[in-house]
Amino acid sequence: MQAFPHSTTATPTAVVVPPSLALPVIESVFPRQLHPYWPRLQEKTRIWLLEKRLMPADKVREYADGLCYTDLMAGFYLGASDEVLQAVADYSAWFFVWDDRHDRNVVHGRTDDWRRLRSRLHAALDAPGHHLHHPDPLVAGFADSVVRLYGFLPDTWNERFARHFHAVIEAYDREFRNRTEGRVPGVEEYLALRRLTFAHWIWTDLLEPSAGCEFPDAVRKHPAYRRAALLSQEFAAWYNDLCSLPKEIAGDEVHNLGISLITHEGLTLEEATDDLRRRVEECISEFLDAEQQVLRFAGTLADGTVRGKELSAAVRAAVGNMRNWFSSVYWFHHESGRYMVDSWDDRSTPPYVTNEAAGEK
């Protein structure tokens, strides 16, 4: 099945979703949309990756577009200004590169390198302007993206974003230790950790600059809003685990909900796959209910004032983008070269990662 009537790649091809991973409800009830800025977004993020030396030029030419990082963000943050979407897309591309560096540090046992990077990212998050010219491109690129993200909303939003991302860095450290020790976390421990390593609250925070305003606590902490946001992110994390389970078992991975279920709940691979799929499908059905609750809540915010009308519209835009996350994530997993492991020469090493790009000398 083709996700768009006109493909986002130069050579249009139908996207074939394996039956075991197909979700007809996504394909029928969650129509995919794409921000009109997408073609320019793809081009500018490609240039940014080169300028910040986050990927070598040959890897950018060969793989950047096919990784579909910009497609993922352009399918999520609809309605964002071009400037906001560009900053978010560059940050997202950086996040994937960081994830690859983290993986290579684990694979090669580079504990000291990881500890240094962890410390530098914490420092850059607190003072990004002081790290724009850091010798490690990953730190400098992070600082650049954070400086830009910090320019859209008040300091209270920036402080919240920083607090949430400090927690993400620490979660990556816990994952590093689990993987190097070969320790499979229990199911509940894994679920809590996954919400951080997948950066649930970061992607939710970014709904606000996309909507053009910071949401007050009364919105962000409203049970329906928080529930809908969590479900959109849980879907993405668990669908990723479902798609990745066979290759991660083959690679002796420890961080996957299916692996936790097999290790700690005694499930077979087939049973774990069924459990993951059930959780994914429940996220979808529960979101459809939560979405309606948020829309009703948004209606109550339109209290006759200009501020009320604007906030109501912004919340509607945010929950609309939570909905977009389902289709964007779904198709991303079947279009991005990041998940086409069977086509790699070496299944243990992504072709878009080089030793130099991964911090090795």
Phi, psi and omega in degrees: 000136179269132186287325180237148175297332175233116186297153177275359178258164182293330180245099183299130176220149177288140179268118180262118178262122178304141182307325182292342182247357183288138177233090183305328181296324177295315184292335183255326188257343182242075182300138183278138177234163180218132179301136182297342179283355190309311183302318178291323178302312180301315181297314184288326177291324176300315179296319181297318178301322178290312182299323182272002178056037179276336173219143176298154185303319182293325178289322178297314180299317188276327191239336191304311182294319182291341177286340172063026180298320180289329177299319182300313182286323180290341176269353183256303190267063176293143178088348178293151173295158179303320183295317178295313182298322179296316179297318180294317181294320178294318177298318179297317178299318176301318183300318179295320179295318176300316179300321177293319178298316178302315180298315180294324177298321177295309185302321183263007176064034184269071183297315181297319179298317180295317181298319178296315181297316178306312181296318182292324179292321175302315181294318181293328179294323181279331181218067186300326181298337180274357185238014183294337182243027179299142182296335176276115181305329181293322178288315180296318179295321176298313180301317180299314182292324179292318177305316181291316179296327180288352185269000188262326185231173183297168181301332180296324176291317180301318181294323178292315178302314180298316179300317180293323182281331171304319179294325178295316179301316180293326177294320176298326177293320178294321176296320179302314181293319178300316183290319181290333178268355182067031184262122177269117180292152175296166187301309182294321177298317180297316182300318179293319181291322182295327178297335179269314182292333175276352177063045181312311189279342174291310181295329176289317176305320185288352172295333185287306175299331177293327178273351175088011177201154174279134180274138175289165179305325182299335176270305186299325183263003177296132185306319182291317180297313182295322179295314180297318179298314181297317181297322180296322180282320178299318177306311183297315182294316183284328176293322175300316178296320179298314181293328187268348190305309182301315182289330181283328173295317180296330181266015180056037176287163178237348185252089177196136181302321178299320179293322176296320179295319179293316185287315189256339180252356177073021180282151170283169177301317180297318179294320179295320178297317178297320179296316178299314181297320178299316179298318179299314181292326177293324176302318182296309183294321180289328177296318181302326176286314181297324179302315180296322178295320179294319180296322176295319178298317179300324178298326180288340181285337179281085188261015179097349178266161177297316180299317180298318179296317181293318181293320178301315180295321180294320179293321176299319179296320181295315181289331174297322179285330171302318177298317180299331182300325181299307182289322182296314179295316182303307183288328178304318182294340182253358179246329187285135175297348179296334185249006182269060187299325184295342181266357181281146175295321179235111185297343181270349183228113178300136183293340181273003178250133174243164179301318181295315181294334181270009176091005180269148181242000000 
